[in-house]
């Protein structure tokens, strides 16, 4: 009986040593593991079953992680630490390596290179993350299909503007009327001071999407982005520009993205045509913008800036747009590529009138654009 008890105690002690070693590895991985959390982890693992990997993972996530960022680090360290085992916990025999000259690296840099290669492998991005940063014009049909489902990960927020109305708030201006009414309800006794602030409402966003020949490889992704913004923000007006201007907001309001793109394709008559940005921008301002659609709005132009018409006309119309719009954002798909320089006559003509000149060739750049719109 003594032999059995001794062997059981040795197994438990070996299991605790493994779990303690895991907490040290977790601390080295950046998770702030304290002594109290380690004690709670050992108790939870013993209660749930230390021989069950799922139970050990659940015990660790609930006791050793203090913030959402710790959960991702925990999973990485857990997989790296326990992936080669077939059962938890399982003590491993202690092997005392014999020091010999053969184990030493021949070159002093050999050990450093091995550590760097290990870090590169661990830091390798997932296929999804790689796809987020790929140029949409270089994707295959299968990759574009995968990317289409990833547009749902964008979380657009509308730009806000202050209104003339006021709303209740916990600080700001004293709401004298409401404070006085509350005092009268108390028969003239002093009441708690009421506060107010200017109310806010979403600001309109106007999207002008270039569907000319030079932008044809980006048109599908840009319309998907317009559909996501329309569904997420609501107060969005979308136009396509090329040789003419087409209002496609009704198509973008269709809930299903594929049906929305089909409806937009049936509406737009000038796919992959020429580019006359100055003339189309003048037509937009004369028919819609000057009458109020672009007034006080955030206007986003998606174009590479290749202008076949007169650049002076484009600069003149951009000046008109800048005077009536709240913000003008120009999204160029070549802006974020290596070696790009703004040398096109169209780009040089519009830059003085743009509040933001951003890239727009990948899903990651579209996520950055979403943040720009929210802060506009």
C-alpha positions as CSV (number, residue, x, y, z in Angstrom):
1,X,0.0,0.0,0.0
2,X,2.8,2.4,0.8
3,X,4.3,1.7,-2.6
4,X,1.0,2.6,-4.4
5,X,0.6,5.8,-2.4
6,X,4.1,6.8,-3.1
7,X,3.7,6.3,-6.8
8,X,0.4,8.2,-6.9
9,X,2.0,11.1,-5.0
10,X,4.9,11.1,-7.5
11,X,2.5,11.2,-10.5
12,X,0.5,14.1,-9.0
13,X,3.7,16.0,-8.1
14,X,4.9,15.4,-11.7
15,X,1.6,16.8,-13.1
16,X,1.8,19.9,-10.9
17,X,5.4,20.5,-12.1
18,X,4.2,20.4,-15.7
19,X,1.4,22.8,-15.0
20,X,3.7,25.1,-13.1
21,X,6.1,25.0,-16.0
22,X,3.3,26.0,-18.3
23,X,2.5,29.0,-16.1
24,X,6.1,30.1,-16.4
25,X,6.0,29.7,-20.1
26,X,2.8,31.7,-20.2
27,X,4.5,34.5,-18.1
28,X,7.4,34.5,-20.6
29,X,4.8,34.8,-23.4
30,X,3.6,38.1,-22.0
31,X,0.6,37.1,-19.8
32,X,0.9,38.6,-16.3
33,X,0.5,35.4,-14.3
34,X,0.7,36.1,-10.5
35,X,1.2,33.6,-7.7
36,X,-2.5,33.8,-6.7
37,X,-3.6,33.0,-10.3
38,X,-1.2,30.1,-10.4
39,X,-2.7,28.7,-7.2
40,X,-6.2,29.1,-8.6
41,X,-5.2,27.4,-11.8
42,X,-3.8,24.4,-10.1
43,X,-6.9,24.1,-7.9
44,X,-9.2,24.5,-11.0
45,X,-7.3,21.9,-13.0
46,X,-7.4,19.4,-10.1
47,X,-11.2,20.0,-9.8
48,X,-12.0,19.7,-13.5
49,X,-9.5,16.9,-14.2
50,X,-5.8,17.5,-14.9
51,X,-5.7,14.6,-17.3
52,X,-8.2,16.2,-19.7
53,X,-6.6,18.8,-22.1
54,X,-10.0,20.5,-22.6
55,X,-10.5,20.9,-18.9
56,X,-6.9,22.2,-18.4
57,X,-7.4,24.8,-21.2
58,X,-10.7,25.9,-19.7
59,X,-9.2,26.1,-16.2
60,X,-6.3,28.2,-17.5
61,X,-8.4,30.6,-19.6
62,X,-10.7,31.3,-16.6
63,X,-7.9,31.8,-14.0
64,X,-4.8,32.9,-15.7
65,X,-6.2,35.5,-18.2
66,X,-7.1,38.9,-17.0
67,X,-7.8,40.7,-20.3
68,X,-9.1,39.9,-23.8
69,X,-5.6,40.2,-25.2
70,X,-4.4,37.5,-22.8
71,X,-6.7,34.9,-24.4
72,X,-4.9,34.9,-27.7
73,X,-1.5,34.6,-26.1
74,X,-2.8,31.8,-23.8
75,X,-4.0,29.8,-26.8
76,X,-0.7,30.2,-28.6
77,X,1.4,29.2,-25.6
78,X,-0.9,26.3,-24.8
79,X,-0.6,24.8,-28.3
80,X,3.2,25.3,-28.3
81,X,3.5,23.8,-24.8
82,X,1.1,20.8,-24.9
83,X,0.8,20.0,-28.6
84,X,3.4,17.2,-28.6
85,X,1.7,15.4,-25.6
86,X,-1.0,12.8,-25.7
87,X,-2.6,13.3,-22.3
88,X,-2.3,15.8,-19.5
89,X,-0.6,15.9,-17.2
90,X,2.2,13.4,-18.0
91,X,5.6,13.8,-16.3
92,X,8.6,13.4,-18.5
93,X,11.9,11.9,-17.3
94,X,14.6,14.3,-16.5
95,X,17.4,13.9,-19.0
96,X,20.8,15.3,-18.0
97,X,22.6,16.3,-21.2
98,X,26.2,15.6,-21.3
99,X,28.2,18.6,-22.3
100,X,30.4,18.0,-25.3
101,X,32.1,20.0,-27.9
102,X,29.8,18.6,-30.6
103,X,26.7,20.2,-29.1
104,X,28.3,23.7,-29.4
105,X,27.6,25.7,-32.6
106,X,30.5,25.9,-34.9
107,X,29.8,29.5,-35.6
108,X,28.8,32.0,-33.0
109,X,26.0,33.2,-35.2
110,X,24.5,29.8,-35.8
111,X,22.6,29.8,-32.5
112,X,21.2,33.3,-33.2
113,X,20.1,32.3,-36.7
114,X,18.2,29.3,-35.3
115,X,16.4,31.5,-32.7
116,X,15.6,34.1,-35.4
117,X,14.2,31.3,-37.7
118,X,12.1,30.0,-34.9
119,X,10.7,33.5,-34.3
120,X,9.9,34.0,-38.0
121,X,8.0,30.7,-38.1
122,X,5.9,31.7,-35.0
123,X,5.3,35.2,-36.4
124,X,4.1,33.9,-39.8
125,X,0.8,35.5,-40.6
126,X,-2.3,33.4,-41.1
127,X,-3.7,33.0,-44.7
128,X,-6.6,35.3,-43.8
129,X,-4.3,38.0,-42.6
130,X,-2.2,37.7,-45.7
131,X,-5.3,38.0,-47.9
132,X,-6.4,41.2,-46.0
133,X,-3.2,42.9,-47.3
134,X,-3.2,41.5,-50.8
135,X,-3.9,43.8,-53.8
136,X,-7.4,42.9,-54.9
137,X,-6.4,43.4,-58.5
138,X,-4.0,40.5,-58.3
139,X,-6.3,38.0,-56.6
140,X,-7.6,34.8,-58.3
141,X,-11.3,34.1,-58.6
142,X,-11.2,31.8,-55.5
143,X,-9.4,34.4,-53.5
144,X,-11.8,37.1,-54.5
145,X,-14.7,34.8,-53.4
146,X,-13.0,34.4,-50.0
147,X,-12.4,38.1,-49.8
148,X,-16.0,38.9,-50.5
149,X,-17.0,37.1,-47.3
150,X,-14.4,39.0,-45.3
151,X,-16.1,42.4,-46.0
152,X,-18.5,41.5,-43.2
153,X,-15.6,42.0,-40.8
154,X,-15.6,45.7,-41.5
155,X,-17.3,47.7,-38.8
156,X,-18.3,51.1,-40.3
157,X,-19.4,53.9,-38.0
158,X,-21.1,57.1,-39.3
159,X,-19.4,60.5,-39.0
160,X,-21.5,62.6,-36.6
161,X,-22.5,66.2,-36.6
162,X,-24.1,68.4,-33.9
163,X,-27.7,69.5,-34.2
164,X,-29.6,72.5,-32.9
165,X,-31.5,70.2,-30.5
166,X,-30.3,69.3,-27.0
167,X,-30.3,66.0,-25.2
168,X,-29.9,65.0,-21.5
169,X,-26.3,64.4,-20.5
170,X,-24.3,64.0,-17.2
171,X,-22.3,67.1,-17.8
172,X,-22.2,70.1,-20.1
173,X,-24.6,73.0,-19.9
174,X,-27.2,73.5,-17.1
175,X,-30.7,72.6,-18.3
176,X,-32.5,75.5,-16.5
177,X,-36.0,74.6,-17.7
178,X,-35.8,70.9,-16.6
179,X,-34.2,71.9,-13.3
180,X,-36.9,74.4,-12.6
181,X,-39.7,72.0,-13.5
182,X,-38.2,69.4,-11.2
183,X,-38.0,72.0,-8.4
184,X,-41.7,72.9,-8.9
185,X,-42.7,69.2,-8.6
186,X,-41.0,69.3,-5.2
187,X,-43.1,72.4,-4.2
188,X,-40.2,74.7,-4.6
189,X,-37.6,72.6,-2.8
190,X,-34.2,72.5,-4.4
191,X,-33.8,69.7,-7.0
192,X,-30.9,68.0,-8.6
193,X,-29.3,70.1,-11.3
194,X,-30.1,68.8,-14.8
195,X,-27.5,69.0,-17.6
196,X,-27.7,68.9,-21.4
197,X,-25.6,69.0,-24.5
198,X,-26.1,69.4,-28.2
199,X,-27.5,66.3,-29.8
200,X,-25.7,64.5,-32.6
201,X,-26.9,62.7,-35.7
202,X,-25.1,60.9,-38.5
203,X,-23.6,63.0,-41.3
204,X,-24.4,62.0,-44.8
205,X,-21.7,60.1,-46.8
206,X,-21.5,60.4,-50.6
207,X,-19.4,57.8,-52.5
208,X,-18.2,58.4,-56.1
209,X,-16.9,55.2,-57.5
210,X,-14.8,55.3,-60.7
211,X,-15.8,52.3,-62.9
212,X,-13.7,53.3,-65.9
213,X,-11.3,50.9,-67.7
214,X,-8.3,51.8,-65.5
215,X,-10.3,51.0,-62.4
216,X,-12.1,47.9,-63.7
217,X,-10.0,45.5,-61.6
218,X,-11.0,47.3,-58.4
219,X,-14.7,48.1,-59.2
220,X,-16.1,44.9,-57.7
221,X,-14.3,45.3,-54.4
222,X,-15.2,49.0,-54.2
223,X,-18.9,48.3,-54.8
224,X,-18.7,45.7,-52.1
225,X,-17.2,48.3,-49.8
226,X,-20.0,50.7,-50.8
227,X,-22.6,48.0,-50.0
228,X,-21.0,47.4,-46.6
229,X,-20.9,51.1,-45.8
230,X,-24.6,51.5,-46.9
231,X,-25.7,48.5,-44.7
232,X,-23.6,49.7,-41.7
233,X,-24.1,53.4,-41.8
234,X,-27.4,53.9,-43.5
235,X,-27.1,57.5,-44.7
236,X,-24.9,56.7,-47.7
237,X,-25.5,57.8,-51.3
238,X,-23.5,55.9,-54.0
239,X,-22.7,57.0,-57.5
240,X,-20.6,55.5,-60.3
241,X,-18.6,57.8,-62.5
242,X,-16.9,57.1,-65.8
243,X,-18.1,58.7,-69.0
244,X,-21.4,59.5,-67.1
245,X,-22.8,59.6,-63.6
246,X,-25.2,56.8,-62.4
247,X,-27.0,56.8,-59.1
248,X,-26.9,53.3,-57.6
249,X,-28.0,53.9,-54.1
250,X,-31.2,51.8,-54.5
251,X,-29.1,48.8,-55.6
252,X,-26.7,49.2,-52.7
253,X,-29.6,49.2,-50.2
254,X,-30.4,45.5,-51.2
255,X,-29.5,43.5,-48.1
256,X,-27.7,40.7,-50.0
257,X,-24.3,41.8,-51.4
258,X,-24.4,39.6,-54.5
259,X,-27.9,40.8,-55.5
260,X,-26.8,44.3,-54.9
261,X,-23.9,44.0,-57.2
262,X,-26.0,42.4,-59.9
263,X,-28.5,45.2,-59.6
264,X,-25.8,47.8,-59.9
265,X,-24.4,46.0,-62.9
266,X,-27.7,46.2,-64.6
267,X,-28.0,49.9,-63.8
268,X,-24.5,51.2,-64.8
269,X,-24.2,51.6,-68.6
270,X,-20.6,52.7,-68.8
271,X,-18.5,49.8,-67.3
272,X,-14.8,49.9,-68.3
273,X,-15.3,53.0,-70.3
274,X,-13.3,56.2,-70.5
275,X,-12.5,58.7,-67.7
276,X,-13.7,62.3,-67.8
277,X,-13.6,63.1,-64.1
278,X,-14.0,66.9,-64.5
279,X,-17.1,66.7,-66.7
280,X,-18.7,63.9,-64.6
281,X,-18.0,65.8,-61.4
282,X,-19.6,68.9,-62.8
283,X,-22.7,67.0,-63.8
284,X,-22.9,65.5,-60.3
285,X,-22.6,68.9,-58.6
286,X,-25.1,70.5,-61.0
287,X,-27.8,67.8,-60.6
288,X,-27.3,66.5,-57.0
289,X,-24.4,68.0,-55.1
290,X,-25.2,71.7,-55.3
291,X,-28.8,71.1,-54.4
292,X,-27.9,69.7,-51.1
293,X,-26.8,66.1,-51.3
294,X,-23.1,67.0,-51.0
295,X,-23.6,70.0,-48.8
296,X,-22.2,69.3,-45.3
297,X,-21.5,65.7,-46.3
298,X,-18.3,63.6,-46.3
299,X,-17.6,62.9,-50.0
300,X,-15.4,60.0,-50.9
301,X,-14.0,59.7,-54.4
302,X,-12.6,56.3,-55.5
303,X,-10.4,56.9,-58.5
304,X,-6.8,56.5,-59.7
305,X,-6.8,60.0,-61.1
306,X,-6.3,59.2,-64.8
307,X,-8.0,62.1,-66.5
308,X,-8.6,62.2,-70.3
309,X,-10.2,65.6,-70.2
310,X,-8.9,69.0,-69.1
311,X,-7.2,68.8,-65.7
312,X,-8.1,72.5,-65.1
313,X,-11.8,71.6,-65.3
314,X,-11.3,68.9,-62.7
315,X,-9.5,71.3,-60.4
316,X,-12.3,73.8,-60.8
317,X,-15.0,71.2,-59.9
318,X,-13.0,69.9,-57.0
319,X,-12.9,73.5,-55.7
320,X,-16.7,73.7,-55.9
321,X,-17.0,70.3,-54.1
322,X,-14.6,71.4,-51.4
323,X,-16.6,74.6,-50.7
324,X,-19.9,72.8,-50.0
325,X,-18.7,69.4,-48.5
326,X,-17.7,68.9,-44.9
327,X,-14.7,66.7,-45.9
328,X,-13.4,65.4,-49.2
329,X,-11.6,62.0,-49.1
330,X,-9.7,60.7,-52.2
331,X,-9.1,57.0,-52.3
332,X,-6.4,55.9,-54.8
333,X,-5.8,52.2,-55.3
334,X,-2.1,52.9,-56.2
335,X,-1.5,55.1,-53.2
336,X,-0.2,52.3,-50.9
337,X,2.0,50.5,-53.4
338,X,5.8,50.7,-53.3
339,X,7.3,53.3,-55.5
340,X,4.1,55.2,-56.1
341,X,4.4,58.9,-56.8
342,X,1.5,61.3,-57.4
343,X,2.5,62.5,-60.9
344,X,-0.7,62.1,-62.8
345,X,-2.2,65.4,-63.9
346,X,-5.6,64.4,-62.4
347,X,-4.1,63.6,-59.0
348,X,-2.0,66.8,-59.0
349,X,-5.2,68.8,-59.8
350,X,-7.3,67.3,-56.9
351,X,-4.7,67.1,-54.1
352,X,-5.0,70.8,-53.0
353,X,-8.8,70.2,-52.4
354,X,-8.6,66.9,-50.5
355,X,-8.7,66.6,-46.7
356,X,-7.4,63.0,-46.9
357,X,-5.5,61.1,-49.7
358,X,-5.5,57.5,-48.7
359,X,-4.8,54.1,-50.2
360,X,-7.5,51.7,-51.4
361,X,-6.2,48.5,-52.9
362,X,-6.8,45.9,-50.1
363,X,-9.2,45.0,-47.3
364,X,-6.7,46.4,-44.8
365,X,-6.8,49.8,-46.5
366,X,-10.6,49.7,-46.6
367,X,-10.5,49.1,-42.8
368,X,-8.3,52.2,-42.5
369,X,-10.8,54.2,-44.6
370,X,-13.6,53.1,-42.3
371,X,-11.7,54.8,-39.4
372,X,-11.1,57.9,-41.5
373,X,-14.8,58.2,-42.1
374,X,-15.7,57.7,-38.5
375,X,-13.4,60.5,-37.5
376,X,-14.4,62.9,-40.2
